[in-house]
Amino acid sequence: MLKIRAAAPLAMLLLSGCVVGPNHEVPQTALPVKFSEGSARASADVTLAPWWTAFNDRRLNGLVETGLAQNLDVLQAIERITAAEASFEAADSAAFPQLSVSADHQVSKTNGSGAQRTRDSDTTNTTSGTLGVSWLVDLFGQYRRSKESAKATLDAAYAQTDVARLTFLSNVVTAYVDARYFQERIAIARKNLSSRRETLELTRLQLEAGAASRLDVVQSEGLVNSTLAEIPALEISFRQSVHRISLLLGLPATSLLADLQKGAAQPYARRSVNAGVPADLIRNRPDIRAAERNLAAATAEIGVAEAALYPSITLSGSISPTLVATSAASGSATSWGFGPSLNLPIFDAGARVATIKAREAAAREAYLAWKQTVLSAVSEVENALVAVSRTRQTVSALTATVRSYEEALSLATASYRDGASSLLDVLDAQRNVASAQANLAQAVQQLANGYVQLNVAIGGGYAWDGSKAVVASR
């Protein structure tokens, strides 16, 4: 009998070390050795690189630094971390014994009237209390899997905060690039408007001298008015971009308008980017890390569901002292009890097995979501590499085009003044210059946005201030 009594606690201890359900393994998927337009050289920790400083724009640098501290999406993500931490602490505490204390005090007396008056009782004071303790022995790892799931969910919340930071960087720099593009377009339109007004005045003078027709004047006026019509739409787009930046910084819409209206050159991406190799994305992209942690949480939930198939033992006990006092006498009593209770699932019409199947399907879905995230990241980098490479060629060609058309306009204007060519030559040259300048500004914008997309696609810059969200082991 002594051997049996000694073996029982040992058996329970061994069972409490048993954990059912699959263990999470780092997911795998086939990836190419290199990007189609990249090198086979792995990148460094690009999460620490402030890539937007390549634009050499102090105002942009200030917007980024300010926005990372007060962007509302980032702040909401931080609050979700707090909620996930609380859930983890709740899951962790469930594995420990639960202790509760209750107390009660009651005053009672029986009063009568007439013949019953002689039976009046003394006032009775009854004080009682209960100290209870219970502990569910985690025989098959239900609580441990729950804690594992909560820990993975907390990791995912930290990763989602990094996703919010990276998304902010993408949005604010892109909005700034767009704002400067529209400012450049407005400047080009006003410069062309000035040139076309000069041509209109020259044409009117030549009309008075008999060297031009009314048709020439009307054509010049039409070109002036069409240029005037372009500017309001560009101003609307500029203001909308500024308002978008203000929202990203958590400010009222017009907070930055006066500052950004001062103007600056278009951001131009001259620095090359080492995109690394596809495998680097798994380390650097926070959305991939979040997807992997969601998979870990889903895998742990399978173990929680499987543990419900097995028996559970709860150890519980209580001590209840009671004190009764009257004017005539007083006394006390103490009751206590301790013992295990066994819960053995026998028949539930397949509910527990169905729950396991649902959790397994959720884990498979989480793996597919992780794989999709990885492949989407590779595709984004490939697209950005092509965009930057090809757009850089376009910018180079359009820069030469603008120079050629500007020279052609100068020659056409001089020839028209001398009467050696028609107004049509000047108007055509002006249209060519305006179109080429607009195309160049758009190409510079696309190059800058491609540079932004490439750095975001490789997971760059969101931890540039050393605030990369990493959860310590617990």
Secondary structure, DSSP 8 states (H G I E B T S, - for coil): -HHHHHHHHHHHHHHHT---S-----------SS-TTS-S-----GGG--GGGGG--HHHHHHHHHHHHH-HHHHHHHHHHHHHHHHHHHHHHTTS-EEEEEEEEEEE-----GGGGGG----EEEEEEEEEEEEEE-TTSHHHHHHHHHHHHHHHHHHHHHHHHHHHHHHHHHHHHHHHHHHHHHHHHHHHHHHHHHHHHHHHHHHHTTSS-HHHHHHHHHHHHHHHHHHHHHHHHHHHHHHHHHHHTT--TTTTHHHHTT--------S------HHHHHHH-HHHHHHHHHHHHHHHHHHHHHHTTS-EEEEEEEEEEEEEE-SS-EEEEEEEEEEEEEE-----TTHHHHHHHHHHHHHHHHHHHHHHHHHHHHHHHHHHHHHHHHHHHHHHHHHHHHHHHHHHHHHHHHHHHTTSS-HHHHHHHHHHHHHHHHHHHHHHHHHHHHHHHHHHHTT-STTTTS--------
